[in-house]
């Protein structure tokens, strides 16, 4: 119920309540500390790249000094199949992906991380996305803050939905 009301409010640009009910809520987040995670050869590094839905850029996690970033943002997205990419490049072709079929009225959580190969002097990083449970997202976002809307693609700002802290699980 709270999601439906928030989605209707965020779609005040003329979209109907019916359209809001056809959407799913997707919360993207990253967490971690570059000093304690993301050592070469791990899969838990701090991701500071861009997230795409298909070929469309959604937002960038690159905000401020990224030694420690615990950021999250939520969107109301159309139900149906989606392929999300985490990329350090300007296109989604260079990143890790997760395929989801979003169901209207449901809430999904996607964690962004980086994985690296190599050694300290020659390290290769790439983005990775993982669909996680609400409980995992809640525990990993306890000290998170909202990603600034200035890092969101202009065509996506109307789809941003309010996010509660801490994350509430059913």
Secondary structure, DSSP 8 states (H G I E B T S, - for coil): -HHHHHHHHHTTTT--HHHHHTEEEEEEEE--BTTTS--TT-S-B---SEEEETTEEEEE---S-TTB--EEEEEEEESEEEEEEEESSSSGGGEEEEEEEE-TT-EEEEEEEEEEEE-SSSEEEEEEEEEE-HHHHHHHTTT-EE--GGGB-GGGGGGEE---SS----
